[in-house]
Amino acid sequence: MNRVIYSVASSLDGYHTDARGDYSWAVPDEEVIAALNADAVTVSTYLYGRRMYEAMVGWETDPAVAAQSAESAAYATTWQAAQKVVFSTTLPKVWTRHTRLERALTTEAVTSARAEASGDLTVEGPRLAHSALQLGVVDVVELLVCPILVGGGTRVLPDKVRTPLSLRRERRFGNGMVQLTYDVR
């Protein structure tokens, strides 16, 4: 069965963005992008909230994003080919290929997306992932820990969710980032 993977960049103190909403400190280098591209081979569907979708559309709409490097171009190709489901009550429409809009993240919506998917699904963005973790639909938590303390902002993991995890993999990168992959038990 395909897995729902919560994949997220995190500061060492557990934030996806700092108090100003900035996440530029989490930009990966080529080594990290290559590793993430290798992981993305199993992914056929991305689940997004509005903010994360709006941050990601450049992979299809802005050629300069893919032109940054060979690894960026490879990721753009993968992203454009994947299915995307955007969960938003405020977004009037979506504007990328292979994308549909849903109004609410529910267990049924995730079950439907799983049934349609030819591979794994990722839930992207901490706000949507908080809901997915609370619903109990996440199978894997994958943190890309960045070597920085930001002191506040949007938390990577929600409060009041207790979920046992089992470490499956850890990878260290030359830039100080560490990827931790946990299976939800």
ROTIRO-107332 format. One record per atom (N, C-alpha, C): residue number from 1; residue in three letters; atom name; x, y, z. Coordinates in steps of 0.02 Angstrom, whole numbers. Each point is the difference from the previous one (the first is absolute). Layout:
# residues N
  seq  type  atom    east   north      up
  NUM   Ala    CA       X       Y       Z
...
# end
This chain:
# residues 185
  seq  type  atom    east   north      up
    1   Met     N      43     -59       0
    1   Met    CA     -43      59       0
    1   Met     C      45      62       0
    2   Asn     N     -22      51     -35
    2   Asn    CA      38      62      -2
    2   Asn     C      -3      35      67
    3   Arg     N      53      36      15
    3   Arg    CA       8      33      65
    3   Arg     C     -15      75      -5
    4   Val     N     -23      29      54
    4   Val    CA      -6      72       7
    4   Val     C      61      22      41
    5   Ile     N      41      42     -31
    5   Ile    CA      63      21      29
    5   Ile     C      -4      75      16
    6   Tyr     N      13      17      63
    6   Tyr    CA       6      71      18
    6   Tyr     C      74      17      -5
    7   Ser     N      18      37     -51
    7   Ser    CA      69      19     -14
    7   Ser     C       6      75      10
    8   Val     N      47      21      44
    8   Val    CA       3      70      17
    8   Val     C      70      20      22
    9   Ala     N      19      61     -18
    9   Ala    CA      62      29      26
    9   Ala     C     -15      30      68
   10   Ser     N      48      -9      46
   10   Ser    CA      -9      23      68
   10   Ser     C      63      32      27
   11   Ser     N      -8      54      38
   11   Ser    CA      57      25      38
   11   Ser     C      13     -50      56
   12   Leu     N      58       4      31
   12   Leu    CA      16     -46      54
   12   Leu     C     -48       8      58
   13   Asp     N     -28      59       9
   13   Asp    CA     -49      11      54
   13   Asp     C     -72     -13     -22
   14   Gly     N     -10     -30     -58
   14   Gly    CA     -66     -26     -18
   14   Gly     C     -47      46     -37
   15   Tyr     N      27      47     -39
   15   Tyr    CA     -42      46     -38
   15   Tyr     C      11      -6     -75
   16   His     N     -54       7     -38
   16   His    CA       3      -1     -73
   16   His     C      15      70     -27
   17   Thr     N     -28      50      31
   17   Thr    CA      14      70     -17
   17   Thr     C      16      35      65
   18   Asp     N      37      55      -5
   18   Asp    CA      13      39      61
   18   Asp     C     -59      46      15
   19   Ala     N       7      41      50
   19   Ala    CA     -55      43      22
   19   Ala     C     -23      49     -54
   20   Arg     N      43      16     -49
   20   Arg    CA     -18      45     -55
   20   Arg     C     -28     -38     -60
   21   Gly     N      -4     -67       5
   21   Gly    CA     -23     -40     -56
   21   Gly     C      54     -19     -50
   22   Asp     N      62      15      17
   22   Asp    CA      57     -14     -45
   22   Asp     C      24     -72       8
   23   Tyr     N      14     -32     -56
   23   Tyr    CA      30     -67       1
   23   Tyr     C      61      -4     -46
   24   Ser     N      28      57     -17
   24   Ser    CA      58       0     -45
   24   Ser     C      59     -37      30
   25   Trp     N       2      -6      65
   25   Trp    CA      53     -38      34
   25   Trp     C      -4     -75     -14
   26   Ala     N     -54     -22     -30
   26   Ala    CA     -11     -72     -13
   26   Ala     C      14     -19     -72
   27   Val     N      25      46     -40
   27   Val    CA      12     -15     -71
   27   Val     C      56     -52      -5
   28   Pro     N     -15     -57     -31
   28   Pro    CA      50     -54      -4
   28   Pro     C      53      14     -54
   29   Asp     N      58     -30       9
   29   Asp    CA      51       4     -52
   29   Asp     C      -9     -59     -49
   30   Glu     N      45      -4     -48
   30   Glu    CA      -7     -51     -53
   30   Glu     C       1     -72      28
   31   Glu     N      42     -13      49
   31   Glu    CA       3     -67      29
   31   Glu     C     -67     -19      30
   32   Val     N     -30      46      37
   32   Val    CA     -65     -13      32
   32   Val     C     -55      -7     -53
   33   Ile     N       0      45     -50
   33   Ile    CA     -51      -5     -53
   33   Ile     C       6     -67     -36
   34   Ala     N      59     -24     -12
   34   Ala    CA       9     -65     -33
   34   Ala     C     -30     -56      42
   35   Ala     N      11       3      66
   35   Ala    CA     -28     -51      44
   35   Ala     C     -76       4       1
   36   Leu     N     -27      61       2
   36   Leu    CA     -73       8       0
   36   Leu     C     -30     -22     -67
   37   Asn     N      36      12     -54
   37   Asn    CA     -23     -24     -66
   37   Asn     C      -2     -76      -1
   38   Ala     N      50     -33      30
   38   Ala    CA       1     -73       3
   38   Ala     C     -60     -25      40
   39   Asp     N     -17      34      54
   39   Asp    CA     -58     -19      40
   39   Asp     C     -65      10     -38
   40   Ala     N      -3      52     -41
   40   Ala    CA     -61      18     -36
   40   Ala     C     -20     -51     -54
   41   Val     N      44     -45     -16
   41   Val    CA     -14     -51     -51
   41   Val     C     -63     -40      18
   42   Thr     N     -12     -11      65
   42   Thr    CA     -57     -40      21
   42   Thr     C     -65      40       5
   43   Val     N       6      67      -4
   43   Val    CA     -57      44      12
   43   Val     C     -38      14     -65
   44   Ser     N     -65     -10       2
   44   Ser    CA     -42      16     -58
   44   Ser     C     -49      57      13
   45   Thr     N     -10      17      64
   45   Thr    CA     -51      49      18
   45   Thr     C      24      43      57
   46   Tyr     N      -8      66      -8
   46   Tyr    CA      16      48      52
   46   Tyr     C     -66      28      29
   47   Leu     N      -5       1      65
   47   Leu    CA     -58      29      35
   47   Leu     C      24      67      29
   48   Tyr     N     -34      54     -18
   48   Tyr    CA      21      67      19
   48   Tyr     C     -56      39      33
   49   Gly     N      19      43      45
   49   Gly    CA     -43      55      22
   49   Gly     C      11      58     -48
   50   Arg     N     -39      52       7
   50   Arg    CA       5      57     -46
   50   Arg     C      69      32       0
   51   Arg     N      26      15      59
   51   Arg    CA      65      35       3
   51   Arg     C      56     -40     -32
   52   Met     N       2     -64      14
   52   Met    CA      54     -41     -28
   52   Met     C      -9      -8     -75
   53   Tyr     N     -62      -8     -23
   53   Tyr    CA     -12      -3     -72
   53   Tyr     C      24      64     -34
   54   Glu     N     -18      57      27
   54   Glu    CA      21      63     -30
   54   Glu     C      76       7       0
   55   Ala     N      33     -28      51
   55   Ala    CA      74       2       1
   55   Ala     C      31     -46     -52
   56   Met     N     -35     -54     -18
   56   Met    CA      28     -51     -44
   56   Met     C     -15       9     -74
   57   Val     N     -50      40     -17
   57   Val    CA     -21       4     -71
   57   Val     C      56      24     -46
   58   Gly     N      49      33      26
   58   Gly    CA      56      23     -42
   58   Gly     C      36     -57     -35
   59   Trp     N      -4     -60      28
   59   Trp    CA      32     -58     -32
   59   Trp     C     -31     -14     -68
   60   Glu     N     -61      27     -12
   60   Glu    CA     -32      -8     -65
   60   Glu     C      -7      67     -37
   61   Thr     N     -10      54      36
   61   Thr    CA     -16      63     -32
   61   Thr     C      59      47     -11
   62   Asp     N      56     -12      33
   62   Asp    CA      58      45      -5
   62   Asp     C      61     -39     -24
   63   Pro     N      17       4     -63
   63   Pro    CA      58     -37     -27
   63   Pro     C      65      14      37
   64   Ala     N       7      58      30
   64   Ala    CA      62      17      36
   64   Ala     C      10     -45      61
   65   Val     N     -54     -25      30
   65   Val    CA       6     -43      58
   65   Val     C      35     -65     -20
   66   Ala     N     -23     -31     -53
   66   Ala    CA      31     -63     -23
   66   Ala     C      70      11     -28
   67   Ala     N      13      59     -25
   67   Ala    CA      64      15     -32
   67   Ala     C      57      12      50
   68   Gln     N     -14      -3      64
   68   Gln    CA      51      12      50
   68   Gln     C      56     -51      -2
   69   Ser     N     -17     -63     -16
   69   Ser    CA      51     -53      -1
   69   Ser     C     -30     -62     -33
   70   Ala     N      43     -48     -13
   70   Ala    CA     -24     -63     -29
   70   Ala     C     -47     -36      48
   71   Glu     N      15       1      64
   71   Glu    CA     -44     -33      50
   71   Glu     C     -67      36       5
   72   Ser     N       2      66      -5
   72   Ser    CA     -63      38       1
   72   Ser     C     -42     -16     -61
   73   Ala     N      31      -7     -58
   73   Ala    CA     -36     -18     -61
   73   Ala     C     -31     -69       7
   74   Ala     N      37     -47      30
   74   Ala    CA     -26     -68      11
   74   Ala     C     -61       2      45
   75   Tyr     N       5      40      54
   75   Tyr    CA     -57       5      45
   75   Tyr     C     -60      31     -34
   76   Ala     N      11      51     -40
   76   Ala    CA     -56      33     -36
   76   Ala     C     -36     -50     -44
   77   Thr     N      37     -43     -34
   77   Thr    CA     -31     -51     -42
   77   Thr     C     -43     -47      41
   78   Thr     N      27     -23      56
   78   Thr    CA     -37     -45      45
   78   Thr     C     -63      34      26
   79   Trp     N       8      63      22
   79   Trp    CA     -57      36      30
   79   Trp     C     -55      11     -52
   80   Gln     N      19      19     -59
   80   Gln    CA     -50      13     -52
   80   Gln     C     -38     -63     -20
   81   Ala     N      32     -58       2
   81   Ala    CA     -33     -62     -20
   81   Ala     C     -46     -27      55
   82   Ala     N      11      19      62
   82   Ala    CA     -37     -28      56
   82   Ala     C     -71      30       4
   83   Gln     N     -43     -38      32
   83   Gln    CA     -67      24      16
   83   Gln     C       6      45      62
   84   Lys     N     -41      52       3
   84   Lys    CA      -1      45      57
   84   Lys     C     -72       9      22
   85   Val     N     -11      -5      66
   85   Val    CA     -65      14      30
   85   Val     C      11      58      48
   86   Val     N     -36      54     -11
   86   Val    CA       7      60      42
   86   Val     C     -62       5      44
   87   Phe     N      11       3      65
   87   Phe    CA     -54       6      49
   87   Phe     C      -3      72      23
   88   Ser     N     -55      34     -18
   88   Ser    CA      -7      71      18
   88   Ser     C     -73      20      -1
   89   Thr     N     -19      39      50
   89   Thr    CA     -67      29       1
   89   Thr     C      -1      69     -33
   90   Thr     N      59      29     -12
   90   Thr    CA       3      69     -26
   90   Thr     C      26       6     -71
   91   Leu     N      34     -50     -25
   91   Leu    CA      28       3     -68
   91   Leu     C     -57      -9     -50
   92   Pro     N      -9      47     -46
   92   Pro    CA     -56      -6     -47
   92   Pro     C      12     -53     -55
   93   Lys     N      64     -11     -18
   93   Lys    CA      15     -49     -52
   93   Lys     C      74     -18       5
   94   Val     N      19     -53     -36
   94   Val    CA      70     -19      -5
   94   Val     C      22      12     -72
   95   Trp     N      64      11     -11
   95   Trp    CA      22      20     -67
   95   Trp     C      59     -41     -27
   96   Thr     N      12     -58      29
   96   Thr    CA      52     -44     -28
   96   Thr     C     -32     -64     -25
   97   Arg     N      36     -33     -45
   97   Arg    CA     -25     -63     -28
   97   Arg     C      -3     -54      54
   98   His     N     -42     -49     -12
   98   His    CA      -6     -58      44
   98   His     C     -18      20      71
   99   Thr     N     -40      52       7
   99   Thr    CA     -15      27      67
   99   Thr     C     -75       7       8
  100   Arg     N     -24     -20      59
  100   Arg    CA     -71      11      15
  100   Arg     C      -6      32      69
  101   Leu     N     -56      33      10
  101   Leu    CA     -13      37      61
  101   Leu     C     -52     -37      42
  102   Glu     N      15      -9      64
  102   Glu    CA     -47     -29      48
  102   Glu     C      -9      52      55
  103   Arg     N     -58       3      29
  103   Arg    CA     -14      51      51
  103   Arg     C      20     -21      71
  104   Ala     N       6     -65      14
  104   Ala    CA      17     -21      68
  104   Ala     C      41     -63      -1
  105   Leu     N      50      -2      45
  105   Leu    CA      38     -61      10
  105   Leu     C     -39     -44      48
  106   Thr     N     -21     -57     -26
  106   Thr    CA     -37     -49      40
  106   Thr     C      32     -69     -11
  107   Thr     N     -16     -45      43
  107   Thr    CA      23     -69      -9
  107   Thr     C     -23     -27     -67
  108   Glu     N     -62      16     -19
  108   Glu    CA     -27     -23     -63
  108   Glu     C      38      29     -60
  109   Ala     N      18      64       5
  109   Ala    CA      38      31     -55
  109   Ala     C      68     -32      -8
  110   Val     N      33     -16      55
  110   Val    CA      65     -33      -4
  110   Val     C      -8     -71     -27
  111   Thr     N     -51     -35      23
  111   Thr    CA     -13     -68     -25
  111   Thr     C     -12       2     -75
  112   Ser     N     -38      48     -24
  112   Ser    CA     -13       7     -72
  112   Ser     C      65      16     -38
  113   Ala     N      41      45      26
  113   Ala    CA      64      17     -32
  113   Ala     C      45     -61      -3
  114   Arg     N       1     -40      54
  114   Arg    CA      40     -62       1
  114   Arg     C     -24     -48     -54
  115   Ala     N     -65      -6      -7
  115   Ala    CA     -28     -47     -49
  115   Ala     C      18      20     -71
  116   Glu     N       5      65     -13
  116   Glu    CA      16      25     -66
  116   Glu     C      74       1     -14
  117   Ala     N      41      -1      52
  117   Ala    CA      73       8      -8
  117   Ala     C      33     -64     -25
  118   Ser     N      50      10     -42
  118   Ser    CA      39     -57     -25
  118   Ser     C      63     -11      42
  119   Gly     N      11      43      49
  119   Gly    CA      59      -6      44
  119   Gly     C     -16      33      66
  120   Asp     N      53      19      35
  120   Asp    CA      -8      32      65
  120   Asp     C     -29      70      -8
  121   Leu     N     -25      27      56
  121   Leu    CA     -26      68       3
  121   Leu     C      41      37      52
  122   Thr     N      12      64     -11
  122   Thr    CA      31      41      52
  122   Thr     C     -49      53      21
  123   Val     N      -2      13      64
  123   Val    CA     -39      56      26
  123   Val     C      51      54      15
  124   Glu     N      -9      57     -33
  124   Glu    CA      50      54       1
  124   Glu     C     -27      60      37
  125   Gly     N      41      27      43
  125   Gly    CA     -18      59      39
  125   Gly     C     -25     -19      68
  126   Pro     N      24      35      51
  126   Pro    CA     -16     -20      69
  126   Pro     C     -73       7      19
  127   Arg     N     -34      50     -25
  127   Arg    CA     -70       8      21
  127   Arg     C     -43     -58     -25
  128   Leu     N       8     -19     -62
  128   Leu    CA     -37     -57     -26
  128   Leu     C      23     -64      34
  129   Ala     N      65      -7      10
  129   Ala    CA      27     -60      32
  129   Ala     C     -25      -7      72
  130   His     N      -7      56      36
  130   His    CA     -28      -4      67
  130   His     C     -68     -33      -1
  131   Ser     N     -42      21     -48
  131   Ser    CA     -67     -31      -6
  131   Ser     C       6     -73     -18
  132   Ala     N      45     -17     -47
  132   Ala    CA       8     -70     -21
  132   Ala     C      25     -43      58
  133   Leu     N      45      26      40
  133   Leu    CA      24     -37      59
  133   Leu     C     -57      -9      51
  134   Gln     N     -40      52       9
  134   Gln    CA     -57      -5      46
  134   Gln     C     -51     -51     -24
  135   Leu     N      -8      -6     -67
  135   Leu    CA     -46     -49     -28
  135   Leu     C      28     -71       2
  136   Gly     N      65      -6      10
  136   Gly    CA      32     -66       2
  136   Gly     C      12     -30     -69
  137   Val     N       7      41     -52
  137   Val    CA       8     -26     -68
  137   Val     C      72       2     -25
  138   Val     N      47      22      42
  138   Val    CA      71       4     -19
  138   Val     C      35     -65      17
  139   Asp     N      37     -28     -48
  139   Asp    CA      36     -63      10
  139   Asp     C      75      11      14
  140   Val     N      27      56     -25
  140   Val    CA      71      14       6
  140   Val     C       9      74      17
  141   Val     N      44      14      47
  141   Val    CA      20      69      16
  141   Val     C      73       7     -20
  142   Glu     N      13      46     -45
  142   Glu    CA      69      10     -25
  142   Glu     C      20      73      11
  143   Leu     N      48      10      44
  143   Leu    CA      23      66      17
  143   Leu     C      68      13     -32
  144   Leu     N       6      57     -32
  144   Leu    CA      65      23     -24
  144   Leu     C      21      54      49
  145   Val     N      41     -19      48
  145   Val    CA      20      45      54
  145   Val     C      57      44     -23
  146   Cys     N     -12      66       5
  146   Cys    CA      49      50     -22
  146   Cys     C      39      25      60
  147   Pro     N      64      14      -9
  147   Pro    CA      43      20      55
  147   Pro     C     -10      74      19
  148   Ile     N     -58      14      29
  148   Ile    CA     -16      68      22
  148   Ile     C     -52      -2      55
  149   Leu     N       2      47      45
  149   Leu    CA     -52      12      49
  149   Leu     C     -34      65     -21
  150   Val     N     -67      -1      -7
  150   Val    CA     -34      60     -22
  150   Val     C     -43      31      56
  151   Gly     N     -10     -35      55
  151   Gly    CA     -31      29      59
  151   Gly     C     -75      10      -2
  152   Gly     N     -34     -21     -52
  152   Gly    CA     -72       7      -3
  152   Gly     C     -24       2     -72
  153   Gly     N     -65      -8      -9
  153   Gly    CA     -28       0     -67
  153   Gly     C     -54     -53      -6
  154   Thr     N      -4     -30     -58
  154   Thr    CA     -49     -54     -13
  154   Thr     C      32     -66      20
  155   Arg     N     -31     -33      48
  155   Arg    CA      27     -63      25
  155   Arg     C      -7     -56     -52
  156   Val     N      49     -43      -2
  156   Val    CA       1     -57     -47
  156   Val     C     -50     -53      22
  157   Leu     N      -5     -12      64
  157   Leu    CA     -44     -52      27
  157   Leu     C     -53      31      44
  158   Pro     N     -60     -29       0
  158   Pro    CA     -55      30      38
  158   Pro     C       5     -19      74
  159   Asp     N     -31      42      41
  159   Asp    CA     -10     -17      70
  159   Asp     C     -55     -52       6
  160   Lys     N      -1     -35      55
  160   Lys    CA     -55     -46      18
  160   Lys     C      -8     -59     -48
  161   Val     N      54     -19     -34
  161   Val    CA      -2     -61     -41
  161   Val     C      55     -45      28
  162   Arg     N     -21     -58      22
  162   Arg    CA      48     -49      26
  162   Arg     C       0     -59     -47
  163   Thr     N      56     -11     -36
  163   Thr    CA       5     -52     -50
  163   Thr     C      67     -34       7
  164   Pro     N       1     -65      13
  164   Pro    CA      65     -35       3
  164   Pro     C      31      -6     -69
  165   Leu     N      66      10      -3
  165   Leu    CA      37      -2     -63
  165   Leu     C      57     -49       6
  166   Ser     N      22     -24     -58
  166   Ser    CA      57     -45      -3
  166   Ser     C      49      28     -52
  167   Leu     N      63      14      21
  167   Leu    CA      49      28     -46
  167   Leu     C      18     -51     -54
  168   Arg     N     -10      19     -62
  168   Arg    CA      17     -43     -56
  168   Arg     C      66      20     -32
  169   Arg     N      14      66      -3
  169   Arg    CA      60      22     -36
  169   Arg     C      22      68      27
  170   Glu     N      65      10      -1
  170   Glu    CA      28      66      12
  170   Glu     C      55      11     -51
  171   Arg     N       1      61     -27
  171   Arg    CA      51      18     -49
  171   Arg     C      29      68      19
  172   Arg     N      66       4      -3
  172   Arg    CA      35      63      14
  172   Arg     C      26      28     -64
  173   Phe     N      -3      66      -6
  173   Phe    CA      24      34     -59
  173   Phe     C      57      47      17
  174   Gly     N      41      14     -49
  174   Gly    CA      58      42      10
  174   Gly     C     -15      70      24
  175   Asn     N     -60      26     -13
  175   Asn    CA     -18      68      21
  175   Asn     C     -26       2      72
  176   Gly     N       1     -57      35
  176   Gly    CA     -23      -2      69
  176   Gly     C     -72     -22       8
  177   Met     N     -37      -6     -54
  177   Met    CA     -69     -24       4
  177   Met     C       1     -75      14
  178   Val     N     -53     -23      34
  178   Val    CA      -9     -71      16
  178   Val     C     -72     -18     -17
  179   Gln     N      -9     -55     -36
  179   Gln    CA     -67     -24     -17
  179   Gln     C     -16     -60      45
  180   Leu     N     -55       5      36
  180   Leu    CA     -23     -53      44
  180   Leu     C     -66     -26     -26
  181   Thr     N      -4     -65     -11
  181   Thr    CA     -61     -31     -26
  181   Thr     C     -27     -48      52
  182   Tyr     N     -61      12      21
  182   Tyr    CA     -34     -42      51
  182   Tyr     C     -63     -30     -29
  183   Asp     N     -10     -65      14
  183   Asp    CA     -63     -32     -16
  183   Asp     C     -47      10      59
  184   Val     N     -63      14     -14
  184   Val    CA     -50       5      52
  184   Val     C     -20     -72      18
  185   Arg     N       2     -15      64
  185   Arg    CA     -17     -68      22
  185   Arg     C     -73      -5      19
# end
